[in-house]
């Protein structure tokens, strides 16, 4: 698989989020969050500063899902990344 241009292929990750008091938020509560953690699987040739294997947060309402080899990935644009870990 090869991403083209400013596109990235990412693998969304399930993140355990705790409240300030230490309680683990339910999946319903985390669904309301706008940004999601993912690992970059492939980055297009025009993407700057992001490489394969980087952990990022992206706007989960952007991009498209794609299933390859039984795995579900998301294809996003570089501009949809809000934070690199």
N, C-alpha and C positions, 0 to 999 in steps of 0.2 A: 504494500500500500504506500502511496506517495501523495502527500498533500501538495497542492499547487498554489502559487501566489501567496496571498495573505491568509490562507486558510490553515487551520490546525485541526488535527484529529485528536480528541481527548477521550480519556476513560473516566467518567464521573465516579467519584468515590462516596461511600456512605460515611458520614462523619458523626461521631457522637458529640453532641453539643450539650454543655452543662450550663445551668443558670448560675448567677453569682453566689447562690447559696449552696451549690454543689449538686442540685437535682438534674438528672439527665432528662433532656427534652424529648417528648414523643415524636414519632415521625410526622404526625399531624402538625405539631408546632414547627418543626423544621421545614415543612412544605411551604410555610408562609415566608421563609427567608428568601430573599431575591438572589443571593449568590451561592454557588456551589463549588466545592473542592473537586479538583480533577487532576489527573496526571497526563502530561502531554505524551501522546503516542507517536505523533509525527507532525512536523512543522513545515510549512511551505517555504520555498526559497526566498520569498520577499519578507518573511517575518523577522523582525529585529529583536534581539535580546531574550528570546524564548527558544529553548532547545528541547529535544526529546528527553523525557525523564523528569522535566521540571514539574513541580506542583504549583498549581495556579488556582485562583478563584475567578469564576466567570459568571456572567449574567445568564442564569439558567433558562430564561425566557427567550433567548436568542439561539440561532443555529438549528440544525436538523439532526435527527437520529439516523444511524446507519448500522445494519447488522452484517458483520463480516466474520466468517468462520465460527458462527454461533455466539460471538461476543457482540454486545451492544456498545457502540461508540457514539460520540456526538461530534459533528463538524461545525466549528465556529470560526468567526473572523477574528483577526488579531485585536480589533477594536473592542471586542466583547470581554477581553481580559481586564479585570479590575485590580488584581494583585498577584504578584509572583512571590512564592515563598522561598 
